[in-house]
Amino acid sequence: MEQKARIPGLFKNVIAPIQVWLLSQGRCVGCGRELASGTRSKRKDGSEKVVCSCGRLFIHDLKRKVYRRALLEEVQI
């Protein structure tokens, strides 16, 4: 039983660095497409909401020039 509980944590430890690398390259963590080709909309805080063609949402910080996954409360805005 204990090994089953450890597998999700182990899986996350393997996937997280790959997702960080993809975001640093400006690519979607789901499909690997360029986020520059996604649909963009301006936000009040000066950043952009980017929607990839696969449907995942990202926030592009224009000042720091980095992407990150959108938080749940940002998705509803």
Buried (B, 14 or more C-beta within 10 A) or exposed (E): EEEEEEEEEEEEEEEEEEBEEBBEEBBBBEEEBEBEEBEBEEBEEEBBBBBBEEEBBBBBEEEEEEBBBBEEEBEEE
